[in-house]
Amino acid sequence: MLVDGVIGGVAGALPSVKSVLKSSKTSLFKNIANKNKSNPSCNGSALKAQSSSTQSLENNLLNNTDEIIEGGSTTQAFLQKALKNQELDSVPNRMKEVWTEGDFKYTVRVHEGNPAYTNADSIYRVSRQSTILDANGQGMGLQYLGTDGNWYAESVLKEFFKDGTKNPLFNEVASKMTHIPVNGGK
């Protein structure tokens, strides 16, 4: 299973994206290997299968990173694509547009702002989910694009779990950056 947020961002520093992703991939494999060495129930073939599945997902991320960056990976670029797909000239009060590109399903939603995350009346969110599953049939989870160009795992964007307990992974700054004001917050 991939660690949530393995690849945090793909758009920050365009020239170094591939080196960052490759470095993250190397760190991930070292972490998997170290964890599995200390796990007596994990044999060599299980580790190879897990590494192979992870390698496949990581290669997909590397390949799709180029496609996303070439087309512009800013939050505004995704909003414009969603508007174009719906043949709209301006941002409506509410909207949802879903499309698949490469190995990801993208969703852009426009709706009322939540005062917990923004003071804007209207916001939009950009999310993606890999369409590739690992050998166990598991995906990598939902990610949201922040105004900083980074993709954040949904698991760090929720302050509380469904049962009401506090999420220790919660990232308040990321939560606010993924609730993007329409028209700069006007």
N, C-alpha and C positions, 0 to 999 in steps of 0.2 A: 504494500500500500504506500502511495506517495505521501510524504509529509505535506500538510496544508501549506500553501504559499511557498513551495519549493522555488518557484520562479516568481519573485515578487514583482519585478518590473521589466518591461521590455522596451520602453520608449524613452527613458530618461536621457541617456547619452548614446545617441545613435551610432557613432563609430565603434563603440566598445560593446555593443549588445551581445554579439556572439561570444566574445571572450568572457563576459559576465556569466552567460548561460552555461558555457562549457565549464567554468570554474564552479558554478553551483551544482552542475551535474557530477563533477568529480567529488565534491564534498558530500553529496547525497549518497553516492556509491560507497564512500569510505564509512559514512554513518551506518548504512545498511549492513555492510560487511562487519563492522565492529559490533553492532547489536546482535547480529546472527552468530558471531563467533562465541558470544557469551550465552547464547541460547542453546542448551543441549538438545532441544527437540528439532533444531533446524539442521538438516543435513545438506551436503553439497549440492544435490540436485534441486532442492527447494530454493537455495540461494541463487543458483543459476537461473531458475525459472523466474524468480522475483526480479533479478537484475535484468534479465531479458525483457520482461514486461516493462520495467522502469525505463530501460534503454529505448524501447519503442515509443513510449510516451514522450520521453525527453527529445528524441529525434523529431517527433512531430512538432513539439514546441519550437525547436530550433528552425525547422523548415517553415512553419507558419509565421514565425517572428518576422522573417524577411517580407512576406506578403503583407502583413499588417503594417509594418513600418513604411514600406513603399507607398502604400495607400494613405498614409497618415494615421498615426495612432493616438491622436489627441482626442479628448472627450468630444470636442466640437466636431471633429471629422466623423465620428460615429453618429452624432446627432444629425448632421447634414445628410449622411447616407440614409438614415431612417426616414427623414423627411422626403428625400428623393424617392425612396422606395414607395412611399405613400402618395407621391405626387403632390406634396404640400409645399407652399412657399414660406409659410411662417409656422412657428411652434404653437400648437393648440394647447388648451388647458390640460387635456388628458390624451395620452397616446401610448400605444404599445406596438412595437415593430420587432419581429423576430425573423432572422435569416441565418442560413448556414453558409459559411465561407471557409474553404480549406477543411480543417478537421475541428472546427469550432462552431457552436451555435451561439449567435450573438442576440442580445435583447436590449433594446433601448426603450425605457419607460419614462413618460413625462407625467407628473402628478403634483399635487399640493405638497408644499414643504412641511417637514416635521420639525417643530420647534426644538426638539432635542438635538437636532443635527444642523439646523440652518435657521436663519431669520428670513430667508427668501420665501415669497408667496408660492412660487412655482419652481420645481426642481426637475432634473432628469438624472437617470442612473443608467450606466452602461454595464452590462454583465456578459460573461461568456462562460461556456462549459464545453469541455472537450467531448467530441463524439467518439473518441477512442477509449476502449475499455482494456484493462489489463487482463492477465490470464485468469484471474479470479472473477472477472466480470465487473470489476470496480472501476469507476471513473475517477477523475481528479477533483471533482467538486466544483461548485460555482465560485466565480471570481468577479470582483467589481473593479472597474477602472476609476482611479482617483485623478484629481486635477493635476497631480504631480507626474502623471504618465505611468504609474505603477499599478499592477493588477494585485488586488488584495483578496485573500481567501475569505469566503463568507464567515468562516469560523472566528475571525478576528474582528468582525464588524458588529457583532451582537453583544450587548453588555450583559445580558442574562440568558441562561438556558431556559428551555420551555418549562422546566419545573420551578423556575424562579431563583435558582442559585446563580451567584455571580460568576461570569465567565472570566477566568484568570488570563485568557489570551486577548481580551478586549483591547482594541486600539482606538481610542477616542478620536485622535487626529485623523486616522484613516477613515473612520466612520463619517466624519465631517467632509473629508475630501471626496468621498464617493456619492455624496448628496450635492449635486452640482446645480447652482442657481441658473435658471433660464435667463438669458440676456444679462448675465453678470450680476444677478440678484435684484434687478429692477422690478 
